[in-house]
């Protein structure tokens, strides 16, 4: 047998396994898109999925590390550079993992929708949309504004189809699908399976969910495809694509001046951004909203896509930046371009003479001692976290940044000591800089908005 034929056979069955059957086995047919999933009840499933998705760099080079924490390294197999589309990968725990570029995730409990543009779905899958009357579950503007989780799955299944996926993973659909939605899902799956070389993997928690109608639709799609039962939900990982619930609405004010405005409203199954526009010139508005509406990966992808050439300073509090339990440092900051400057609290231990001598220019000649108290030994000694934040802000102003991002400032400035944070706003109120404030403390946000309204002529919209 030729070497290429042997390699092809090895690629046809990619086996995930751990010693003593501690987890489960999955055989992936990388050529015909067939997938077989079998798991044993009552055993954890973290390790195989964890290690599969952890191997972002390995996936790029065509390999993936497979193993378990208890079993150790067992197998390294080759993976084809094809798309894997994950739908409904639902868990309350968001790991700090990053997905490979060819692996996509949809979680029906999170607002993971981009605006549906004509070029995205309607054009590429127009025939399929018409055949199954997908417009009936979309609003007249072509955007899934208030879809049920099941309808979101169906729409994302269409998106997966036009992305040329290799594997589509769907979890616990029987918990959220109505009978009518199950019928529609079955029709779409059967049609798409005939058109594309990909497999659908179902992850179900209990044997009671293995209903005949689901099995029938899966077996129709691929004769060798079976349903995978998971006794425990896997980890959810961060979506690599820039996605947003609610389309961007650019609002102009006084010619080229544009308002930067964030407000959130609650929807069934999560949140969405109600209004979004960016100020690239005057920076007359400060954006305030709750960061738990979506994770940092999405947020920064959106910001970077809108302001790729805008110098920005990111100021974390507590030494880290957290969005919905997702480490922004691990997932995003390392990906930021050079124009986005980062600051941690390491620099607060010692203020350099360079900063002391030059940052005065950025704050219109106001003396640092006036700003930060009576600490005469400020350039040589240690400063508090509050002082460090103001110093870092002045540093970014000196560097010429146009966007300042503050994360969870209430961790150092509670509502009783809000005046300290208001001093910081005073430092930058005359600067042409846009400020974003992320906080889960609504009372603190209200105080910020009140202060901002005073400084910025009341153009910040109230939180909904």
C-alpha atoms as one frame of an Amber mdcrd trajectory, in Angstrom:
protein
   0.000   0.000   0.000   1.313   3.417  -0.920   2.235   5.844   1.794  -0.382
   8.368   0.720  -3.064   5.671   0.919  -1.960   4.684   4.426  -2.047   8.320
   5.511  -5.499   8.683   4.048  -6.765   5.693   5.994  -5.263   7.081   9.182
  -7.006  10.379   8.568 -10.328   8.711   7.929 -10.650   7.519  11.501  -9.378
  10.016  14.040  -9.731   8.331  17.416 -10.080  10.221  20.688  -9.359   7.930
  23.601  -7.915   7.797  27.086  -6.557   4.929  29.128  -8.969   2.415  30.668
 -11.858   3.961  28.765 -11.909   6.803  31.215 -13.536   9.209  28.812 -14.924
   8.268  25.412 -13.995   7.448  21.850 -14.868   9.444  18.753 -14.068   8.308
  15.262 -14.014  11.072  12.688 -14.049  10.388   9.004 -12.215  13.417   7.711
 -12.889  12.622   4.080 -16.579  11.796   3.842 -17.671  13.858   6.815 -19.045
  10.914   8.770 -18.817  11.026  12.522 -19.417   8.414  15.227 -19.729   9.460
  18.837 -20.085   7.113  21.813 -19.659   8.053  25.454 -20.120   6.274  28.751
 -22.588   7.670  31.317 -21.238   9.239  34.461 -17.733  10.019  33.242 -16.299
  13.483  32.646 -15.891  14.700  29.101 -13.714  17.731  29.704 -10.389  16.347
  28.639 -10.950  15.239  25.026 -12.780  18.404  24.053 -10.456  20.550  26.123
  -7.368  19.160  24.482  -8.887  19.250  21.021  -9.772  22.914  21.216  -6.634
  23.820  23.105  -4.484  22.872  20.144  -5.055  26.036  18.172  -1.464  26.309
  17.023  -1.318  22.585  16.339  -4.494  22.711  14.307  -3.000  25.405  12.165
  -0.046  23.179  11.407  -2.270  20.180  10.766  -1.931  18.388  14.095  -3.854
  18.209  17.317  -2.844  17.080  20.778  -5.216  14.561  22.340  -5.009  13.326
  25.887  -6.477  13.486  29.345  -5.374  14.919  32.647  -5.439  11.479  34.272
  -4.467   9.423  31.281  -1.684  11.639  30.019  -0.701  11.991  26.416  -2.071
   9.148  24.364  -2.356  10.073  20.737  -1.312  12.679  18.227  -3.188  12.512
  14.954  -3.394  14.559  11.821  -6.347  16.833  11.136  -7.361  18.236   7.812
  -7.493  21.993   7.514 -11.244  22.125   7.121 -13.963  23.966   8.941 -15.585
  22.697  12.118 -18.759  24.520  13.086 -20.014  24.112  16.651 -23.639  24.959
  17.425 -25.141  25.009  20.899 -21.936  24.381  22.799 -23.552  25.454  26.026
 -21.993  25.719  29.462 -21.977  28.291  32.232 -18.198  28.013  32.444 -16.228
  29.858  29.793 -12.691  28.612  29.604  -9.764  30.747  28.542  -9.225  28.610
  25.475  -9.066  29.996  21.978 -10.452  28.144  19.005  -8.678  27.336  15.810
  -9.491  29.552  12.869 -11.416  26.763  11.205 -13.539  25.934  14.237 -16.679
  27.932  14.933 -18.984  28.063  17.919 -22.598  29.056  18.455 -24.185  29.117
  21.895 -27.932  29.650  21.902 -27.786  31.240  25.356 -25.368  33.946  24.344
 -25.818  36.778  21.834 -23.500  35.350  19.205 -25.101  36.801  16.105 -23.639
  39.058  13.525 -26.030  41.104  11.404 -27.352  38.943   8.591 -26.231  40.790
   5.497 -27.243  39.897   1.982 -23.715  38.814   1.175 -23.582  36.569   4.231
 -26.616  34.283   4.128 -29.289  35.456   1.748 -27.042  35.504  -1.289 -25.077
  32.303  -0.712 -27.980  30.245   0.611 -30.898  32.030  -1.012 -32.269  28.917
  -2.659 -32.278  26.975   0.590 -33.844  29.866   2.442 -36.645  30.068  -0.076
 -37.206  26.341  -0.098 -37.724  26.123   3.637 -39.267  29.589   4.023 -36.619
  30.809   6.410 -37.905  34.368   5.977 -40.824  33.438   8.196 -38.554  33.344
  11.238 -36.655  36.483  10.315 -37.904  40.024  10.626 -38.504  42.060   7.456
 -35.041  43.579   7.700 -33.345  40.207   7.483 -32.059  40.156  11.044 -32.928
  37.503  13.675 -33.990  40.057  16.247 -36.142  38.035  18.597 -35.693  34.445
  17.579 -36.114  31.541  19.939 -32.964  29.552  20.751 -34.132  26.842  18.381
 -34.651  29.326  15.580 -31.196  30.730  16.220 -29.811  27.228  15.852 -31.546
  26.867  12.524 -30.237  30.174  11.256 -26.728  29.301  12.402 -27.043  25.934
  10.723 -27.583  27.844   7.497 -24.561  29.990   8.227 -22.531  26.880   8.891
 -23.551  25.549   5.498 -22.300  28.589   3.612 -19.026  28.460   5.599 -18.199
  25.021   4.175 -17.880  23.230   7.503 -16.399  19.863   8.250 -18.284  19.057
  11.443 -21.369  20.719  12.894 -21.825  20.129  16.601 -25.240  20.647  18.200
 -25.981  20.118  21.869 -29.213  19.514  23.784 -31.499  20.602  20.981 -34.374
  18.554  22.338 -34.458  20.758  25.412 -35.321  23.851  23.399 -36.914  22.647
  20.157 -40.628  22.547  19.640 -42.132  19.867  17.401 -42.548  22.330  14.551
 -38.984  23.531  14.911 -37.781  19.949  14.994 -39.533  19.307  11.702 -37.949
  22.369  10.118 -34.548  21.408  11.495 -34.877  17.899  10.062 -35.748  19.197
   6.598 -32.807  21.565   6.566 -30.384  18.933   7.828 -31.438  16.443   5.192
 -31.119  18.976   2.422 -27.787  20.372   3.560 -26.334  16.901   4.078 -26.981
  16.124   0.448 -25.259  19.303  -0.666 -22.190  19.409   1.551 -19.568  16.982
   2.777 -19.928  17.507   6.485 -21.267  15.692   9.497 -23.643  16.693  12.266
 -22.775  15.591  15.795 -25.517  15.695  18.422 -24.598  15.850  22.091 -27.417
  14.766  24.397 -27.383  14.487  28.159 -29.785  11.629  28.796 -30.972   8.508
  27.062 -34.487   9.891  27.173 -33.419  12.503  24.661 -32.572   9.841  22.082
 -35.938  10.178  20.426 -36.705   8.222  17.261 -37.392  11.334  15.226 -33.890
  12.663  15.953 -32.249   9.373  15.102 -34.215   9.129  11.883 -33.073  12.524
  10.705 -29.470  11.850  11.592 -29.381   8.457   9.925 -30.994   9.860   6.811
 -28.226  12.380   6.578 -25.390   9.872   6.838 -25.938   6.168   6.991 -23.066
   5.673   9.440 -23.741   8.734  11.560 -24.863   8.045  15.097 -25.940  10.192
  17.983 -23.380  10.985  20.622 -24.518  10.960  24.221 -22.640  13.135  26.659
 -23.175  12.581  30.357 -21.692  15.967  31.177 -21.560  19.147  29.209 -18.162
  20.058  27.779 -16.470  23.381  28.296 -17.613  26.345  26.315 -14.884  28.214
  24.538 -14.729  31.693  23.131 -16.012  32.535  19.692 -13.184  33.658  17.416
 -15.344  35.553  14.949 -16.493  39.136  15.532 -20.177  38.794  16.321 -22.745
  41.213  17.646 -26.389  41.131  18.597 -27.881  44.292  17.217 -26.589  46.027
  14.160 -24.325  49.077  14.292 -26.215  52.318  13.961 -23.993  55.255  13.122
 -25.367  58.482  14.519 -23.826  61.732  13.356 -23.700  64.904  15.365 -22.475
  68.271  14.164 -21.007  67.185  10.901 -18.249  64.620  11.281 -18.643  64.292
  15.033 -20.104  60.920  15.930 -21.572  59.702  19.140 -20.098  56.732  20.967
 -22.985  55.169  22.793 -23.562  51.795  24.428 -26.771  50.681  26.045 -28.059
  47.212  26.762 -31.510  45.711  26.853 -32.517  42.280  28.040 -33.816  39.745
  25.556 -34.925  36.179  25.955 -31.785  34.081  26.140 -29.386  36.930  26.766
 -28.686  40.568  26.033 -28.036  42.631  22.990 -26.576  46.023  22.347 -29.365
  48.433  21.595 -27.434  51.231  19.956 -23.850  51.368  18.822 -21.933  54.147
  17.150 -18.360  55.314  17.366 -16.671  58.657  17.868 -13.416  58.730  15.953
 -12.695  62.451  16.074 -13.908  64.572  18.940 -14.499  61.844  21.497 -17.277
  63.836  23.068 -19.098  60.840  24.539 -18.183  58.186  27.053 -19.648  54.721
  26.544 -20.953  52.928  29.617 -22.459  49.462  29.712 -22.465  46.129  31.500
 -19.635  43.887  30.221 -21.466  40.673  31.050 -23.533  40.941  27.890 -20.788
  39.266  25.897 -17.201  38.215  26.291 -14.050  40.182  25.707 -13.093  38.386
  22.509 -16.192  39.652  20.750 -15.909  43.116  22.213 -12.337  43.681  21.166
 -12.896  42.201  17.705 -15.731  44.652  17.224 -13.707  47.591  18.485 -10.665
  46.692  16.436 -12.749  46.237  13.304 -14.235  49.699  13.792 -11.098  51.543
  14.870  -8.141  49.672  13.355  -5.950  52.789  13.161  -7.055  54.501  16.366
  -4.409  54.483  19.127  -5.959  53.233  22.342  -4.973  52.636  25.934  -6.421
  49.709  27.885  -6.321  50.134  31.656  -7.215  47.019  33.651  -8.170  46.997
  37.288  -6.936  44.387  39.710  -4.256  43.356  37.224  -6.695  41.711  34.818
  -9.533  42.462  32.449 -12.571  40.241  32.793 -15.624  40.054  30.589 -18.164
  37.416  31.521 -15.505  35.273  33.190 -13.403  35.390  30.048  -9.828  36.556
  30.546  -9.339  39.413  28.158  -5.593  39.347  28.692  -5.358  35.711  27.641
  -7.812  35.855  24.771  -7.501  39.311  23.333  -4.760  41.580  24.566  -1.994
  39.429  23.148  -3.672  39.810  19.757  -3.923  43.580  19.866  -1.945  45.548
  17.283   0.879  47.811  18.326  -1.409  50.831  18.121  -3.355  49.516  21.135
  -1.253  50.165  24.210  -1.703  48.064  27.332  -1.069  48.942  30.963  -0.966
  46.780  34.054  -0.255  47.546  37.666   3.345  46.480  37.554   4.250  50.024
  36.626   2.597  51.426  39.741   5.464  50.276  41.943   7.783  52.907  40.577
   6.997  56.054  38.636   9.838  56.878  36.295  11.395  60.310  36.056  10.543
  60.302  32.355   6.865  60.055  33.174   7.104  62.614  35.949   8.874  65.128
  33.690   6.823  64.633  30.550   3.308  63.703  31.519   2.714  67.262  32.715
   2.371  68.269  29.086  -0.538  65.879  28.654  -2.514  67.391  31.495  -2.031
  71.049  30.638   0.788  71.697  33.075  -1.073  70.658  36.197   1.395  69.520
  38.829   1.396  65.811  39.612   1.575  66.623  43.302  -1.622  68.614  42.940
  -3.251  65.646  41.239  -1.973  62.872  43.446  -1.626  64.405  46.907   1.214
  65.416  49.135   3.512  62.499  48.362   6.669  64.502  47.754   8.618  61.357
  46.939   6.198  60.305  44.229   8.791  59.804  41.458  10.931  57.578  43.682
   8.339  55.794  45.800   5.265  53.619  45.505   1.812  54.869  44.659  -1.678
  53.581  45.378  -3.765  51.834  42.752  -5.980  54.896  42.410  -2.926  57.067
  41.819  -1.574  54.516  39.393  -4.757  54.648  37.331  -4.493  58.412  36.990
  -0.812  58.184  36.164  -1.503  55.574  33.520  -4.245  57.741  32.096  -1.895
  60.692  31.902   0.689  58.445  30.268  -1.744  57.380  27.564  -2.688  61.001
  26.967   0.986  61.812  26.625   1.323  58.968  24.118  -1.527  60.477  22.124
  -4.123  57.741  22.470  -7.658  58.527  21.326  -9.481  55.710  23.086  -9.259
  54.848  26.789 -10.855  51.623  28.044 -11.487  51.272  31.782 -12.518  47.862
  33.076 -14.428  47.438  36.349 -13.262  50.664  37.985 -15.647  50.028  40.876
 -13.116  47.472  42.135 -11.047  50.453  43.301 -13.578  53.274  43.282 -16.777
  52.330  45.051 -19.818  54.588  45.014 -18.783  56.233  48.289 -15.376  57.152
  46.861 -16.620  57.993  43.413 -15.176  61.480  43.685 -11.732  59.931  43.180
 -12.815  58.540  39.852 -14.503  61.822  38.966 -11.109  63.486  39.378  -9.834
  61.168  36.693 -12.654  62.238  34.405 -11.699  65.832  35.125  -8.149  65.053
  33.971  -9.338  64.028  30.536 -12.518  66.035  30.057 -10.817  68.593  27.815
  -8.863  66.016  25.859 -10.010  64.742  22.478 -10.211  61.186  23.714 -13.040
  58.666  23.810 -13.534  56.757  27.038 -15.213  53.371  27.471 -16.170  52.295
  30.981 -17.099  48.675  31.632 -18.712  47.811  34.928 -21.171  45.301  36.313
 -22.126  47.713  39.103 -25.181  49.538  37.791 -25.107  52.079  40.598 -21.553
  52.953  39.719 -22.514  53.236  36.046 -25.320  55.597  36.907 -22.906  57.817
  38.768 -20.555  57.673  35.801 -23.347  58.593  33.440 -24.365  61.494  35.666
 -20.827  62.760  35.709 -20.461  62.246  31.998 -23.692  64.067  31.299 -22.339
  67.012  33.251 -19.097  66.951  31.345 -20.421  65.933  27.937 -23.598  67.983
  27.610 -25.918  65.153  28.490 -25.548  63.170  25.291 -25.073  59.804  26.950
 -28.185  57.708  26.711 -29.595  56.256  29.884 -29.073  52.566  30.529 -32.117
  50.458  29.769
